[in-house]
Amino acid sequence: MDYTKLQTDILKAAIAEDHLKKVNPFLWSDCGDDIAIVVEGYYVVFIPKTEFYLDAAKVFKKEPIKKVYNETELRYAYPAYDTQQLRYVDPKKPPVKIFKLADNVSDEEIRINLNFFKYFGKDYEAYYYKGHGKKKPLYVYESGEHLVGILLPVNY
């Protein structure tokens, strides 16, 4: 996880919000040992408080959001794997990474915007909660047990 790049992008967005009156695409939440950063409403990145160097009160103009994820989904999520395939579904949108459930029971594809991975390292584990109805997010872990991201699948 590239915490420095993420915090640099957060700081740039805060400066643009103050001086250029642009909308800051980042929201935040205090999640115990981590600060959760919601990026453009489509994915969440978790930064350990020991690695978070920004002053949240100055950088984020909005109050922290209360709940970022469903803990029940985390407990019942299935391992998923990156198929190493990129698919260009819409020429006007970024390519998607294709994930599948590791149980090989389902042919369901989980399509995640490739841009969502810009802060993650190459060595991660992914989990997916097979819910009813709407597609559920992909949970990303690094270093075994540390949740570093939640990525919403694309609908295109």
N, C-alpha and C positions, 0 to 999 in steps of 0.2 A: 504494500500500500504506500503510495506516494503522498504522505501527509503534507509535505512542504508544498507541492504543486497545488493541492486542493486549497490549502490556506492562502496561497498566493492568489488563486482565482477568486476566493471569497473576498479578500482585501481589495482586489481590483474592482469587483462588482460593487463593494461598499463605496469606494471612491467615486465610481461612475454614478451611483445613486445620489451621492451628495452634490457632486459638481455638474453632472450632465443631466440630472433628473431622470435617469434610466431606472427601470424596475430591477431591483435586486432579485435574482432567481434563486437565492438561497434562503431557506428557513432553518430553524434549529430547535433542538430539544435536549434537555438534560436527561440522560439515561443511565444514572448510577455512575459507573466508572468511565463512561463514554459520553461524548457529545455527538449527537446524531445530527447530520447535516442533510437536509432534504434539498435535492438539486432539481430545479425546474418542475417539481411535483411528480417526477417520473422515477426517481431512484433515491436511495438513502445511503449515505456513507457514514460509518462510525469511526470517530477519532478518540483514542484513549485520552483522558484528561491530562495525563502526563505528557502527551504530545501536542496538546492544543495550546498554541501560543498567542491567540488573539483574545482581545477583550470583547466578549459576546455582547455586552451592553452597548458598546460603541459601534460594533460592526453590524449588528442586526437591529434594524429599527422596529421590527415587530416582536411581540411577546413570543416566548417559546411555545411550540405546539405541545399538547399534552401527551398524545399517544402516537407512536410511530409505527408500531407493528403489533401483530396478534401473536402472543406467546404460545397459544394452543397450536397454531400452524407450525411454529418452530419445532415443537415436540413431535409432531406427526409428519414431518416433511421427509420425503424419499430422496435418496441420493440421485443426482442427475449428472450427466457427463456432457462435456463439450464435444460435439461431433467433428470439430475442426473445419466445419463448412461455413462459408459465408454465402448469403443469398441476397441478391438485389431484387427486392420485391417491387419497389416503386422507384423510378429513376429520379424523383424529386426528393427522396429520403435516403438517409444513410443505410448501408447494408446491415443485415441482422446476422447475429451468431445463432446457430442452431444447437439447442440442447435437447437431450432425450432422457427419459427416466432410465436409471441403471438396471431396473428390474426386467427389462426387455419384454414386459407383458403388454405394454402400451406402445403404440406407434406415435403417440402424441408428440408433436414438436413444440418446444418452448422457444419462441423467437425473441431475442433480446437485441436492442439497438447496440451496434458495435461501439458507438461513442460512449456508452455507459461504462465501458471498461477502462477509460483513460487514466483512472487513479489507482487501479488494481495492478498487482504484480502478476506474473505468469503462473505462479504456483498457488492455486486456490482450489477449494472444494465447493461444489454447488449442491443445493438441496431445493426440492420443489414440493409444495403441498398440493396434492390432487384434491381440489375442492369441487363442489358442485356448482354449475353455472359459470360465472365469470372466471377468467384465467387468474390464477394466483401468482404472487411474486416468486422470483428465484432468490434464495438466500445464499450469500457468498461468505465463505469462511477462509481465513488464512491462518497459518500456524496451528492447524488442528481445530481448536475450539473457539477461536476468537471471531465473532461475527463482525465482518467489515462492511457488508453491504446488503441492500435489498433492492432488487431490480424488477420493475414491472415489465411484463412482456408487451410487445407491440401488437397492435390489432391489424396490421397490414401485411 
